Amino acid sequence: MRIRDWDRNLRIRLIGESFVGVTFWMIFPFIAIYFSSMFGREKTGVLLVISQLFSVIANLLGGYFADRFGRKKMMVVAACGQSLAFFLFALFNSPLFSSPLMSFICFALVGVCGSLYWPASQAMVADVVSEKDQSRVFAVFYTMNNVMVVIGPLLGGIFYPQYRFFLFLIAGTFCAIVAIVLFIYLDETAPIWRKPTGTWYTFFIEQLNNYRLIAKDRTFLLFIVAGILVAQTFMQLDILLPVYIKDVVSKQTLFSLGHWSLSLSGEKAFSVLIAENGLLVALFTVAVTKWMENYREKWVFVFSSLLYGLAIFLFGQTTSLWIMVILIAVFTLAELMTVGLQQTFVAKLAPEHMRGQYFAAASLRFTLGRMMAPLVLTLPFAYHWTFFILMLLAVCSAWLYAVMFQMMEEKQA
C-alpha cells in the first residue's frame, strides 16, 4: 500500500507528527541531564518515576477516551495540551524566570498528553486501513519516528545547551500548528457503535481486573516480568546514559581529516550516540528480523537479553566515546532481535477471545518498565556498580525467558 493511496487522515498525520517528532527528540534525550543538574541524581529518579506513573494511568484510559469522545477530538486535545506544556516549559526556562519544579510539571504534562494521543492514533489506523495493510502503515510510522530519532538529537546536541528556551518555544509552536491542522482537516473515524458505556473509573477498574485475570496465565506472566526486567536496560538510553556520559566523557576527537576534526563531549556526545541508535533501527529492522526467523524463538529472546546485559555493563566500564559507539551498535542489535517477534509471540499465547486484552497487558512491559527505570538514578552506588546491577536484571530476564519456553514445551509435550 503506497503512501499516496493512504487515507487523507494518515497522510496529514505522517507529515504533522514528523515535525513534532523532530522537535521532541531535540529536547527529550536531554531532560534527564537537565533535571539531574537541577535536583540531583536521586531526586531526579523519583521525579521521573512519578511522571511515568501519570503516563501509565493516562495510557490505560487513552483507549476509553478515544472510543468515548472520538479519535480526532482526543488527538486535537492531546496536541493542544502538549503545545501548552511546551510553552509553559519555555516560560519557566526563560532568561527572566526559572522554575525547575514547574518545569517538571510541564514535562509530566507532555508525557500524559502523549499517552492520551497514542491510543487514538493507533485506533485511527485500524479504523481506516484494512487488516492486511495495517502492518505496512504502522511500519512507515515506525520508520519515520526513527528518522526523527536520528535528526532530532543531532540538532538538539548543537542547540539545546545554549538555546533551550527557544527549542521549547519551537516545540510548542509546532504542536499548536499540528493541533490546528488536525482540527481543520482531520475527519473523525470512530464508529458510533464502538462508544463505550459507563464512566471512566468503571472502565479503569475493569482494565485492572482484566490484567488480574491474565496474570493467572503463568507463561504470559513470565513473559511480562522478563520484559519489564530487560526494559530496565534499554530504557536507560534516555535516563541513565545521558547523565553518565555528561559526567564522565571528556572532550574527545572522534576522527580528524586534515585541519578538520570532530570533537565531542557531554550532551553532544550523547546526541551522536542516540542518533546512531535511531539510524541503525531505521536501516536494519527488516534485515535483522528476517535473520532472526532462522532461529528458535527461545534463543532469540534469551540472547537478546544477554546482549543488553553485556552492552549496559561495558558502558559502565569505559569513558571512551569510540567504545560507546560500538556498544550502542550491540545495544541496537539486542533491540532489533526481538522487535519483529514480540507481537507474533503474544498473538500465539493469547486465546482468540482475549487477544485484545493480552496485547494491552503485554504493553505493560514498556509502561511499567519505563515507570521503574528512573529508579536507578536513586541508587547510592558508583556508576560501575549501577551498570552491574542493570546487567544482573538483564541476566535474570534471560533466565525467565528460558523458564517460560521450558514451560511451553512441557505443555505441548
C-alpha positions as CSV (number, residue, x, y, z in Angstrom):
1,M,0.0,0.0,0.0
2,R,1.7,3.2,-1.2
3,I,1.6,6.4,0.8
4,R,-0.3,8.2,-2.0
5,D,-3.1,5.6,-1.6
6,W,-3.4,6.2,2.1
7,D,-6.5,7.8,3.7
8,R,-6.0,11.6,3.9
9,N,-6.1,11.5,7.7
10,L,-2.9,9.3,7.7
11,R,-1.0,11.4,5.2
12,I,-1.8,14.6,7.3
13,R,-0.7,12.8,10.4
14,L,2.5,11.5,8.9
15,I,3.7,15.0,8.0
16,G,2.5,16.7,11.2
17,E,3.8,14.1,13.6
18,S,7.2,14.2,11.8
19,F,7.6,17.9,12.6
20,V,6.5,17.3,16.2
21,G,8.8,14.3,16.4
22,V,12.0,16.1,15.4
23,T,11.4,18.9,17.9
24,F,10.5,16.3,20.7
25,W,13.8,14.4,20.1
26,M,15.7,17.7,20.1
27,I,14.6,18.1,23.7
28,F,13.6,14.8,25.3
29,P,17.0,13.0,25.4
30,F,18.5,15.8,27.4
31,I,15.7,16.1,30.0
32,A,17.4,13.7,32.5
33,I,20.6,15.8,32.3
34,Y,18.6,19.0,32.9
35,F,16.7,17.6,35.9
36,S,19.8,15.9,37.5
37,S,21.6,19.2,37.3
38,M,18.7,21.0,39.0
39,F,17.6,18.4,41.6
40,G,20.4,15.9,41.9
41,R,20.6,12.4,40.6
42,E,18.5,10.7,43.3
43,K,15.6,13.2,43.3
44,T,15.5,13.2,39.5
45,G,15.0,9.4,39.6
46,V,12.0,9.8,42.0
47,L,10.5,12.6,39.9
48,L,10.8,10.7,36.7
49,V,9.1,7.7,38.3
50,I,6.2,10.0,39.3
51,S,5.9,11.4,35.8
52,Q,5.8,8.0,34.3
53,L,3.1,6.8,36.8
54,F,0.8,9.5,35.5
55,S,1.6,8.5,31.9
56,V,0.8,4.8,32.7
57,I,-2.6,5.9,34.1
58,A,-3.2,8.1,31.0
59,N,-2.3,5.2,28.7
60,L,-4.8,2.9,30.4
61,L,-7.5,5.5,30.0
62,G,-6.5,6.6,26.5
63,G,-8.3,3.8,24.7
64,Y,-11.5,4.5,26.6
65,F,-11.4,8.2,25.8
66,A,-10.6,7.6,22.1
67,D,-13.8,5.4,21.9
68,R,-15.9,7.7,24.1
69,F,-15.0,11.1,22.6
70,G,-13.6,10.2,19.2
71,R,-10.1,9.8,17.7
72,K,-9.9,13.3,16.2
73,K,-11.1,15.0,19.4
74,M,-8.6,13.2,21.6
75,M,-5.7,13.8,19.2
76,V,-6.5,17.5,19.0
77,V,-6.9,17.9,22.8
78,A,-3.6,16.0,23.3
79,A,-1.7,18.1,20.8
80,C,-3.1,21.3,22.4
81,G,-2.1,20.0,25.8
82,Q,1.5,19.3,24.6
83,S,1.6,22.8,23.0
84,L,0.6,24.4,26.2
85,A,3.1,22.3,28.2
86,F,6.0,23.3,25.9
87,F,5.1,27.0,26.0
88,L,5.0,26.8,29.8
89,F,8.3,24.9,29.7
90,A,9.7,27.8,27.8
91,L,8.3,30.3,30.3
92,F,9.8,28.5,33.3
93,N,13.2,28.4,31.5
94,S,13.2,31.9,30.1
95,P,16.0,34.4,30.5
96,L,13.9,36.3,33.1
97,F,12.4,33.4,35.1
98,S,13.4,29.9,36.0
99,S,11.5,27.2,38.0
100,P,12.8,23.6,37.9
101,L,9.7,22.3,39.8
102,M,7.3,23.9,37.3
103,S,9.5,22.6,34.5
104,F,9.0,19.1,35.9
105,I,5.2,19.5,36.0
106,C,5.3,20.6,32.3
107,F,7.4,17.6,31.5
108,A,4.9,15.3,33.2
109,L,2.1,17.0,31.3
110,V,3.9,16.4,28.0
111,G,4.1,12.7,28.8
112,V,0.4,12.5,29.8
113,C,-0.7,14.2,26.6
114,G,1.5,11.8,24.6
115,S,-0.1,8.8,26.4
116,L,-3.6,10.1,25.5
117,Y,-2.6,10.8,21.9
118,W,-1.1,7.4,21.2
119,P,-4.2,5.0,21.6
120,A,-6.4,7.4,19.5
121,S,-3.7,7.5,16.7
122,Q,-3.4,3.7,16.7
123,A,-7.1,3.2,16.7
124,M,-7.5,5.6,13.7
125,V,-5.1,3.4,11.6
126,A,-7.3,0.4,12.5
127,D,-10.4,2.4,11.5
128,V,-9.3,3.4,8.0
129,V,-6.8,0.7,6.9
130,S,-7.7,-2.9,6.0
131,E,-6.2,-5.5,8.3
132,K,-3.8,-6.9,5.6
133,D,-2.3,-3.4,5.1
134,Q,-2.1,-2.2,8.7
135,S,1.4,-3.7,9.4
136,R,2.8,-1.8,6.5
137,V,1.2,1.5,7.6
138,F,2.5,1.0,11.2
139,A,5.9,0.2,9.8
140,V,6.0,3.5,7.9
141,F,5.2,5.5,11.0
142,Y,7.7,3.5,13.0
143,T,10.4,4.1,10.4
144,M,9.6,7.8,10.2
145,N,9.8,8.1,14.0
146,N,13.3,6.6,13.9
147,V,14.4,9.0,11.2
148,M,13.3,11.8,13.7
149,V,15.3,10.0,16.4
150,V,18.4,10.4,14.1
151,I,17.8,14.1,13.2
152,G,16.4,15.4,16.5
153,P,19.2,14.5,18.9
154,L,21.9,15.7,16.5
155,L,20.2,19.1,16.3
156,G,19.5,19.1,20.0
157,G,23.1,18.4,20.8
158,I,24.0,21.6,18.9
159,F,21.3,23.9,20.1
160,Y,19.9,22.5,23.4
161,P,22.7,23.6,25.8
162,Q,22.6,27.3,24.8
163,Y,19.1,27.7,23.3
164,R,16.8,25.5,25.5
165,F,14.3,28.4,25.8
166,F,13.9,28.8,22.0
167,L,13.7,25.0,21.5
168,F,10.7,24.8,23.9
169,L,9.1,27.7,22.0
170,I,9.6,25.9,18.7
171,A,8.2,22.7,20.1
172,G,5.1,24.5,21.4
173,T,4.6,26.2,18.1
174,F,4.8,23.0,16.1
175,C,2.4,21.2,18.4
176,A,0.0,24.2,18.1
177,I,0.2,24.1,14.3
178,V,-0.4,20.3,14.3
179,A,-3.4,20.7,16.6
180,I,-4.9,23.4,14.3
181,V,-4.3,21.3,11.2
182,L,-5.8,18.2,12.8
183,F,-8.9,20.2,13.9
184,I,-9.5,21.7,10.4
185,Y,-8.5,18.8,8.1
186,L,-8.9,15.6,10.0
187,D,-12.1,13.5,9.7
188,E,-13.5,11.6,12.7
189,T,-13.2,7.8,12.1
190,A,-14.6,6.3,15.3
191,P,-17.7,4.2,14.6
192,I,-20.6,5.2,16.8
193,W,-21.3,1.6,17.9
194,R,-17.9,1.4,19.5
195,K,-18.5,4.1,22.0
196,P,-18.4,2.5,25.5
197,T,-20.9,2.9,28.2
198,G,-20.2,3.6,31.8
199,T,-17.8,6.0,33.4
200,W,-14.0,6.3,33.0
201,Y,-13.4,5.0,36.5
202,T,-15.5,1.8,36.0
203,F,-13.6,1.3,32.8
204,F,-10.3,1.8,34.7
205,I,-11.3,-0.8,37.3
206,E,-12.4,-3.2,34.6
207,Q,-9.0,-2.9,32.9
208,L,-7.2,-3.7,36.2
209,N,-9.5,-6.7,36.6
210,N,-8.6,-7.9,33.1
211,Y,-4.9,-7.7,33.9
212,R,-5.6,-9.7,37.1
213,L,-7.2,-12.5,35.1
214,I,-4.4,-12.5,32.6
215,A,-1.9,-12.8,35.4
216,K,-3.2,-16.3,36.1
217,D,-1.6,-17.4,32.8
218,R,1.8,-18.2,34.3
219,T,3.6,-18.4,30.9
220,F,2.3,-15.0,29.9
221,L,3.1,-13.6,33.3
222,L,6.7,-14.7,33.0
223,F,6.8,-13.0,29.5
224,I,5.7,-9.7,31.1
225,V,8.1,-9.9,34.1
226,A,11.0,-10.8,31.9
227,G,10.1,-7.9,29.6
228,I,10.0,-5.5,32.5
229,L,13.4,-6.6,33.8
230,V,15.1,-6.3,30.4
231,A,13.4,-2.9,29.9
232,Q,15.5,-1.6,32.8
233,T,18.5,-1.8,30.4
234,F,17.2,-0.3,27.2
235,M,15.1,2.3,29.0
236,Q,18.4,3.7,30.3
237,L,19.2,5.0,26.8
238,D,17.4,8.3,27.7
239,I,17.6,8.2,31.5
240,L,20.9,7.0,33.0
241,L,23.2,7.1,29.9
242,P,22.8,10.9,29.2
243,V,23.6,11.7,32.8
244,Y,26.6,9.2,32.9
245,I,28.0,10.5,29.6
246,K,27.8,14.1,30.7
247,D,29.6,13.3,33.9
248,V,32.4,11.0,32.6
249,V,33.0,11.7,28.9
250,S,35.6,14.5,28.5
251,K,36.1,16.2,25.1
252,Q,37.3,13.5,22.6
253,T,38.1,13.6,18.9
254,L,36.0,11.0,17.0
255,F,38.0,11.5,13.8
256,S,40.1,14.1,12.0
257,L,40.7,14.9,8.4
258,G,43.5,17.4,7.7
259,H,42.7,20.6,9.6
260,W,39.1,19.4,10.3
261,S,38.2,17.3,13.2
262,L,35.0,16.2,15.1
263,S,35.4,16.6,18.9
264,L,32.5,15.9,21.2
265,S,31.7,15.8,24.9
266,G,28.7,15.8,27.2
267,E,25.3,16.5,25.5
268,K,26.8,16.5,22.0
269,A,28.5,13.1,22.6
270,F,25.2,11.7,23.8
271,S,23.2,13.1,20.9
272,V,25.5,11.3,18.4
273,L,25.0,8.0,20.3
274,I,21.2,8.2,20.4
275,A,21.1,9.3,16.7
276,E,23.3,6.3,15.9
277,N,20.7,4.1,17.6
278,G,17.8,5.6,15.6
279,L,19.8,5.3,12.3
280,L,20.6,1.6,12.9
281,V,17.0,0.9,13.8
282,A,15.7,2.6,10.6
283,L,18.2,0.8,8.4
284,F,18.4,-2.7,9.8
285,T,15.0,-3.5,11.4
286,V,13.8,-5.6,8.4
287,A,17.1,-7.3,7.8
288,V,17.6,-8.4,11.4
289,T,14.0,-9.5,11.7
290,K,14.4,-11.8,8.7
291,W,17.7,-13.0,10.1
292,M,16.1,-14.0,13.4
293,E,13.5,-16.0,11.7
294,N,16.2,-18.7,11.1
295,Y,16.5,-19.3,14.9
296,R,14.2,-20.7,17.6
297,E,12.3,-18.0,19.4
298,K,13.6,-19.2,22.8
299,W,17.2,-18.5,21.9
300,V,16.4,-15.2,20.2
301,F,14.8,-13.8,23.4
302,V,17.4,-15.3,25.7
303,F,20.4,-13.9,23.7
304,S,18.7,-10.6,23.2
305,S,18.5,-10.1,27.0
306,L,22.1,-11.3,27.4
307,L,23.4,-8.8,24.8
308,Y,21.5,-6.0,26.5
309,G,23.2,-7.0,29.8
310,L,26.7,-7.2,28.2
311,A,26.3,-3.8,26.5
312,I,25.0,-2.0,29.6
313,F,27.7,-3.5,31.8
314,L,30.5,-2.4,29.5
315,F,29.1,1.1,29.2
316,G,29.8,1.5,32.9
317,Q,33.4,0.4,32.5
318,T,34.5,2.9,29.8
319,T,34.8,6.6,29.2
320,S,35.9,6.1,25.5
321,L,33.5,7.6,23.1
322,W,34.6,5.2,20.3
323,I,33.9,2.2,22.5
324,M,30.5,3.6,23.3
325,V,29.7,3.9,19.6
326,I,30.4,0.2,19.3
327,L,28.3,-0.6,22.4
328,I,25.4,1.3,21.0
329,A,25.5,-1.0,17.9
330,V,25.4,-4.0,20.2
331,F,22.6,-2.4,22.2
332,T,20.7,-1.8,18.9
333,L,21.2,-5.4,17.7
334,A,19.7,-6.7,21.0
335,E,16.7,-4.4,20.4
336,L,16.2,-5.5,16.8
337,M,16.5,-9.2,17.5
338,T,13.0,-9.3,19.1
339,V,11.2,-6.3,17.6
340,G,9.7,-8.5,14.9
341,L,8.9,-11.5,17.1
342,Q,7.2,-9.9,20.1
343,Q,3.7,-9.2,18.7
344,T,3.6,-12.6,16.9
345,F,4.5,-14.3,20.2
346,V,1.8,-12.5,22.1
347,A,-0.8,-13.5,19.5
348,K,0.4,-17.1,19.8
349,L,-0.1,-17.1,23.6
350,A,-3.5,-15.3,23.6
351,P,-6.8,-17.1,23.5
352,E,-8.7,-15.7,20.5
353,H,-11.5,-14.2,22.6
354,M,-8.9,-12.3,24.8
355,R,-6.4,-11.3,22.2
356,G,-7.0,-7.5,22.6
357,Q,-6.6,-7.8,26.4
358,Y,-3.4,-9.8,26.0
359,F,-1.9,-7.2,23.7
360,A,-2.9,-4.4,26.1
361,A,-1.4,-6.4,29.0
362,A,1.8,-7.0,27.0
363,S,2.3,-3.3,26.7
364,L,2.9,-3.3,30.5
365,R,6.4,-4.4,29.7
366,F,7.1,-1.0,28.4
367,T,4.8,1.2,30.5
368,L,5.8,-0.4,33.8
369,G,9.4,-0.7,32.6
370,R,9.6,3.0,31.8
371,M,8.0,3.8,35.2
372,M,10.6,1.8,37.1
373,A,13.6,2.6,35.0
374,P,14.4,6.1,36.6
375,L,14.8,4.3,40.0
376,V,18.4,3.5,39.0
377,L,19.2,7.2,39.4
378,T,18.3,6.9,43.1
379,L,20.8,4.1,43.8
380,P,23.5,5.2,46.2
381,F,26.3,3.4,44.2
382,A,29.1,4.4,41.9
383,Y,28.2,4.3,38.2
384,H,30.1,1.0,37.6
385,W,28.0,-0.8,40.3
386,T,24.8,0.7,38.9
387,F,25.6,-0.7,35.5
388,F,26.5,-4.1,37.1
389,I,23.0,-4.2,38.7
390,L,21.4,-3.5,35.4
391,M,23.4,-6.3,33.8
392,L,22.1,-8.7,36.5
393,L,18.5,-7.7,35.8
394,A,19.1,-8.5,32.1
395,V,20.6,-11.9,33.0
396,C,17.5,-12.6,35.2
397,S,15.3,-11.7,32.2
398,A,17.2,-14.2,30.0
399,W,16.7,-16.9,32.7
400,L,13.0,-16.1,32.9
401,Y,12.6,-16.4,29.2
402,A,14.3,-19.8,29.3
403,V,12.0,-20.9,32.0
404,M,9.0,-19.6,30.1
405,F,9.8,-21.5,27.0
406,Q,10.6,-24.7,29.0
407,M,7.0,-24.4,30.5
408,M,5.6,-24.0,27.0
409,E,7.5,-27.1,25.7
410,E,6.3,-29.1,28.7
411,K,2.7,-28.1,28.0
412,Q,3.0,-29.1,24.3
413,A,4.6,-32.4,25.1
